Amino acid sequence: MSDKTLVWLHGEVKSPPFSSNARVEAGYLLRLLQQGELLSLPQSRPMSVIGESCHELRIIDENKTWRIIYRIDIDAVIIAEVFKKTTRKTPQKVIEKTRRRLAEYDRS
């Protein structure tokens, strides 16, 4: 079985703004997803509010928390959003933008 492709629709993981440790952790978790592993809490949680097979990676950084919203397709891991989490709840604006990006990707 070959690794799934990473498809970046929006956002990036680089230092800065990610610390070096947070960037390495994000890369490691994304690599596991590419290899077909299904992650669960505390690293990842389902985001059914966005769509089927959608999840968010949770990256704890030095003084902030990052979220990477992704969808697992048969042949790819689709990265739809990367953002700094500032509240307990995912902002509605982020949810709507992410849904739109994934819908546009599916149409193309």
Biotite code that builds the C-alpha atoms (Angstrom):
import biotite.structure as struc

atoms = struc.array([
    struc.Atom([0.000, 0.000, 0.000], chain_id="A", res_id=1, res_name="MET", atom_name="CA", element="C"),
    struc.Atom([1.447, 3.378, -0.983], chain_id="A", res_id=2, res_name="SER", atom_name="CA", element="C"),
    struc.Atom([1.265, 6.510, 1.117], chain_id="A", res_id=3, res_name="ASP", atom_name="CA", element="C"),
    struc.Atom([-1.607, 8.926, 0.626], chain_id="A", res_id=4, res_name="LYS", atom_name="CA", element="C"),
    struc.Atom([-0.795, 12.239, -0.988], chain_id="A", res_id=5, res_name="THR", atom_name="CA", element="C"),
    struc.Atom([-1.004, 15.386, 1.142], chain_id="A", res_id=6, res_name="LEU", atom_name="CA", element="C"),
    struc.Atom([-3.137, 17.997, -0.629], chain_id="A", res_id=7, res_name="VAL", atom_name="CA", element="C"),
    struc.Atom([-2.851, 21.512, 0.824], chain_id="A", res_id=8, res_name="TRP", atom_name="CA", element="C"),
    struc.Atom([-5.920, 23.632, 0.109], chain_id="A", res_id=9, res_name="LEU", atom_name="CA", element="C"),
    struc.Atom([-5.064, 26.326, 2.655], chain_id="A", res_id=10, res_name="HIS", atom_name="CA", element="C"),
    struc.Atom([-2.530, 27.148, 5.320], chain_id="A", res_id=11, res_name="GLY", atom_name="CA", element="C"),
    struc.Atom([0.950, 25.903, 6.030], chain_id="A", res_id=12, res_name="GLU", atom_name="CA", element="C"),
    struc.Atom([3.034, 24.512, 8.855], chain_id="A", res_id=13, res_name="VAL", atom_name="CA", element="C"),
    struc.Atom([6.301, 26.411, 9.180], chain_id="A", res_id=14, res_name="LYS", atom_name="CA", element="C"),
    struc.Atom([8.470, 28.059, 11.811], chain_id="A", res_id=15, res_name="SER", atom_name="CA", element="C"),
    struc.Atom([7.542, 30.763, 12.649], chain_id="A", res_id=16, res_name="PRO", atom_name="CA", element="C"),
    struc.Atom([4.715, 31.007, 13.586], chain_id="A", res_id=17, res_name="PRO", atom_name="CA", element="C"),
    struc.Atom([4.883, 27.356, 14.716], chain_id="A", res_id=18, res_name="PHE", atom_name="CA", element="C"),
    struc.Atom([7.701, 26.610, 17.126], chain_id="A", res_id=19, res_name="SER", atom_name="CA", element="C"),
    struc.Atom([10.216, 24.096, 15.837], chain_id="A", res_id=20, res_name="SER", atom_name="CA", element="C"),
    struc.Atom([8.832, 21.400, 18.165], chain_id="A", res_id=21, res_name="ASN", atom_name="CA", element="C"),
    struc.Atom([5.224, 22.047, 17.103], chain_id="A", res_id=22, res_name="ALA", atom_name="CA", element="C"),
    struc.Atom([6.216, 21.938, 13.427], chain_id="A", res_id=23, res_name="ARG", atom_name="CA", element="C"),
    struc.Atom([7.973, 18.597, 13.919], chain_id="A", res_id=24, res_name="VAL", atom_name="CA", element="C"),
    struc.Atom([4.960, 17.192, 15.799], chain_id="A", res_id=25, res_name="GLU", atom_name="CA", element="C"),
    struc.Atom([2.574, 18.341, 13.060], chain_id="A", res_id=26, res_name="ALA", atom_name="CA", element="C"),
    struc.Atom([4.804, 16.764, 10.407], chain_id="A", res_id=27, res_name="GLY", atom_name="CA", element="C"),
    struc.Atom([4.993, 13.499, 12.337], chain_id="A", res_id=28, res_name="TYR", atom_name="CA", element="C"),
    struc.Atom([1.202, 13.300, 12.765], chain_id="A", res_id=29, res_name="LEU", atom_name="CA", element="C"),
    struc.Atom([0.569, 14.161, 9.114], chain_id="A", res_id=30, res_name="LEU", atom_name="CA", element="C"),
    struc.Atom([3.033, 11.441, 8.115], chain_id="A", res_id=31, res_name="ARG", atom_name="CA", element="C"),
    struc.Atom([1.109, 8.889, 10.209], chain_id="A", res_id=32, res_name="LEU", atom_name="CA", element="C"),
    struc.Atom([-2.094, 9.934, 8.423], chain_id="A", res_id=33, res_name="LEU", atom_name="CA", element="C"),
    struc.Atom([-0.378, 9.522, 5.044], chain_id="A", res_id=34, res_name="GLN", atom_name="CA", element="C"),
    struc.Atom([0.575, 5.987, 6.047], chain_id="A", res_id=35, res_name="GLN", atom_name="CA", element="C"),
    struc.Atom([-3.069, 5.174, 6.766], chain_id="A", res_id=36, res_name="GLY", atom_name="CA", element="C"),
    struc.Atom([-3.145, 5.463, 10.559], chain_id="A", res_id=37, res_name="GLU", atom_name="CA", element="C"),
    struc.Atom([-6.313, 6.767, 12.128], chain_id="A", res_id=38, res_name="LEU", atom_name="CA", element="C"),
    struc.Atom([-5.552, 9.136, 14.977], chain_id="A", res_id=39, res_name="LEU", atom_name="CA", element="C"),
    struc.Atom([-7.764, 9.822, 17.966], chain_id="A", res_id=40, res_name="SER", atom_name="CA", element="C"),
    struc.Atom([-7.762, 12.024, 21.064], chain_id="A", res_id=41, res_name="LEU", atom_name="CA", element="C"),
    struc.Atom([-5.691, 13.749, 22.250], chain_id="A", res_id=42, res_name="PRO", atom_name="CA", element="C"),
    struc.Atom([-3.990, 14.269, 18.843], chain_id="A", res_id=43, res_name="GLN", atom_name="CA", element="C"),
    struc.Atom([-7.085, 14.308, 16.632], chain_id="A", res_id=44, res_name="SER", atom_name="CA", element="C"),
    struc.Atom([-10.839, 14.486, 16.887], chain_id="A", res_id=45, res_name="ARG", atom_name="CA", element="C"),
    struc.Atom([-13.668, 14.102, 14.361], chain_id="A", res_id=46, res_name="PRO", atom_name="CA", element="C"),
    struc.Atom([-15.194, 17.274, 12.896], chain_id="A", res_id=47, res_name="MET", atom_name="CA", element="C"),
    struc.Atom([-18.495, 15.977, 11.536], chain_id="A", res_id=48, res_name="SER", atom_name="CA", element="C"),
    struc.Atom([-19.825, 19.544, 11.632], chain_id="A", res_id=49, res_name="VAL", atom_name="CA", element="C"),
    struc.Atom([-17.583, 20.172, 8.607], chain_id="A", res_id=50, res_name="ILE", atom_name="CA", element="C"),
    struc.Atom([-18.216, 16.922, 6.774], chain_id="A", res_id=51, res_name="GLY", atom_name="CA", element="C"),
    struc.Atom([-17.767, 13.191, 6.556], chain_id="A", res_id=52, res_name="GLU", atom_name="CA", element="C"),
    struc.Atom([-14.202, 11.971, 7.212], chain_id="A", res_id=53, res_name="SER", atom_name="CA", element="C"),
    struc.Atom([-13.172, 15.430, 8.488], chain_id="A", res_id=54, res_name="CYS", atom_name="CA", element="C"),
    struc.Atom([-11.014, 15.784, 11.588], chain_id="A", res_id=55, res_name="HIS", atom_name="CA", element="C"),
    struc.Atom([-8.795, 18.294, 13.337], chain_id="A", res_id=56, res_name="GLU", atom_name="CA", element="C"),
    struc.Atom([-5.251, 17.747, 14.499], chain_id="A", res_id=57, res_name="LEU", atom_name="CA", element="C"),
    struc.Atom([-4.493, 19.375, 17.823], chain_id="A", res_id=58, res_name="ARG", atom_name="CA", element="C"),
    struc.Atom([-0.966, 20.741, 18.138], chain_id="A", res_id=59, res_name="ILE", atom_name="CA", element="C"),
    struc.Atom([0.001, 22.222, 21.506], chain_id="A", res_id=60, res_name="ILE", atom_name="CA", element="C"),
    struc.Atom([2.695, 24.859, 21.045], chain_id="A", res_id=61, res_name="ASP", atom_name="CA", element="C"),
    struc.Atom([4.687, 26.859, 23.584], chain_id="A", res_id=62, res_name="GLU", atom_name="CA", element="C"),
    struc.Atom([2.004, 29.435, 24.362], chain_id="A", res_id=63, res_name="ASN", atom_name="CA", element="C"),
    struc.Atom([-0.724, 28.672, 21.835], chain_id="A", res_id=64, res_name="LYS", atom_name="CA", element="C"),
    struc.Atom([-2.669, 25.820, 20.325], chain_id="A", res_id=65, res_name="THR", atom_name="CA", element="C"),
    struc.Atom([-2.837, 25.089, 16.597], chain_id="A", res_id=66, res_name="TRP", atom_name="CA", element="C"),
    struc.Atom([-5.529, 23.246, 14.679], chain_id="A", res_id=67, res_name="ARG", atom_name="CA", element="C"),
    struc.Atom([-5.137, 21.557, 11.314], chain_id="A", res_id=68, res_name="ILE", atom_name="CA", element="C"),
    struc.Atom([-8.463, 20.593, 9.767], chain_id="A", res_id=69, res_name="ILE", atom_name="CA", element="C"),
    struc.Atom([-8.130, 17.683, 7.377], chain_id="A", res_id=70, res_name="TYR", atom_name="CA", element="C"),
    struc.Atom([-10.209, 15.132, 5.505], chain_id="A", res_id=71, res_name="ARG", atom_name="CA", element="C"),
    struc.Atom([-9.190, 11.577, 4.790], chain_id="A", res_id=72, res_name="ILE", atom_name="CA", element="C"),
    struc.Atom([-10.000, 10.475, 1.245], chain_id="A", res_id=73, res_name="ASP", atom_name="CA", element="C"),
    struc.Atom([-9.210, 7.090, -0.286], chain_id="A", res_id=74, res_name="ILE", atom_name="CA", element="C"),
    struc.Atom([-6.053, 8.367, -1.974], chain_id="A", res_id=75, res_name="ASP", atom_name="CA", element="C"),
    struc.Atom([-5.208, 11.582, -0.114], chain_id="A", res_id=76, res_name="ALA", atom_name="CA", element="C"),
    struc.Atom([-5.194, 13.545, 3.113], chain_id="A", res_id=77, res_name="VAL", atom_name="CA", element="C"),
    struc.Atom([-6.712, 16.942, 2.316], chain_id="A", res_id=78, res_name="ILE", atom_name="CA", element="C"),
    struc.Atom([-5.486, 19.846, 4.480], chain_id="A", res_id=79, res_name="ILE", atom_name="CA", element="C"),
    struc.Atom([-8.313, 22.392, 4.443], chain_id="A", res_id=80, res_name="ALA", atom_name="CA", element="C"),
    struc.Atom([-7.312, 24.847, 7.197], chain_id="A", res_id=81, res_name="GLU", atom_name="CA", element="C"),
    struc.Atom([-4.523, 25.669, 9.631], chain_id="A", res_id=82, res_name="VAL", atom_name="CA", element="C"),
    struc.Atom([-5.276, 28.162, 12.385], chain_id="A", res_id=83, res_name="PHE", atom_name="CA", element="C"),
    struc.Atom([-4.402, 29.245, 15.899], chain_id="A", res_id=84, res_name="LYS", atom_name="CA", element="C"),
    struc.Atom([-7.095, 28.186, 18.343], chain_id="A", res_id=85, res_name="LYS", atom_name="CA", element="C"),
    struc.Atom([-8.124, 31.057, 20.617], chain_id="A", res_id=86, res_name="THR", atom_name="CA", element="C"),
    struc.Atom([-11.486, 29.844, 21.952], chain_id="A", res_id=87, res_name="THR", atom_name="CA", element="C"),
    struc.Atom([-12.914, 26.530, 23.112], chain_id="A", res_id=88, res_name="ARG", atom_name="CA", element="C"),
    struc.Atom([-15.250, 26.320, 20.129], chain_id="A", res_id=89, res_name="LYS", atom_name="CA", element="C"),
    struc.Atom([-14.164, 26.316, 16.488], chain_id="A", res_id=90, res_name="THR", atom_name="CA", element="C"),
    struc.Atom([-15.274, 29.670, 15.024], chain_id="A", res_id=91, res_name="PRO", atom_name="CA", element="C"),
    struc.Atom([-18.253, 29.408, 12.664], chain_id="A", res_id=92, res_name="GLN", atom_name="CA", element="C"),
    struc.Atom([-16.313, 31.427, 10.069], chain_id="A", res_id=93, res_name="LYS", atom_name="CA", element="C"),
    struc.Atom([-13.574, 28.753, 10.014], chain_id="A", res_id=94, res_name="VAL", atom_name="CA", element="C"),
    struc.Atom([-16.175, 25.981, 9.658], chain_id="A", res_id=95, res_name="ILE", atom_name="CA", element="C"),
    struc.Atom([-17.881, 27.741, 6.730], chain_id="A", res_id=96, res_name="GLU", atom_name="CA", element="C"),
    struc.Atom([-14.602, 28.542, 4.908], chain_id="A", res_id=97, res_name="LYS", atom_name="CA", element="C"),
    struc.Atom([-13.428, 24.970, 5.336], chain_id="A", res_id=98, res_name="THR", atom_name="CA", element="C"),
    struc.Atom([-16.700, 23.526, 4.007], chain_id="A", res_id=99, res_name="ARG", atom_name="CA", element="C"),
    struc.Atom([-16.447, 25.832, 0.968], chain_id="A", res_id=100, res_name="ARG", atom_name="CA", element="C"),
    struc.Atom([-12.831, 24.857, 0.255], chain_id="A", res_id=101, res_name="ARG", atom_name="CA", element="C"),
    struc.Atom([-13.654, 21.152, 0.405], chain_id="A", res_id=102, res_name="LEU", atom_name="CA", element="C"),
    struc.Atom([-16.727, 21.596, -1.814], chain_id="A", res_id=103, res_name="ALA", atom_name="CA", element="C"),
    struc.Atom([-14.615, 23.482, -4.403], chain_id="A", res_id=104, res_name="GLU", atom_name="CA", element="C"),
    struc.Atom([-11.974, 20.739, -4.251], chain_id="A", res_id=105, res_name="TYR", atom_name="CA", element="C"),
    struc.Atom([-14.628, 18.068, -4.828], chain_id="A", res_id=106, res_name="ASP", atom_name="CA", element="C"),
    struc.Atom([-15.965, 19.937, -7.867], chain_id="A", res_id=107, res_name="ARG", atom_name="CA", element="C"),
    struc.Atom([-12.539, 20.198, -9.515], chain_id="A", res_id=108, res_name="SER", atom_name="CA", element="C"),
])
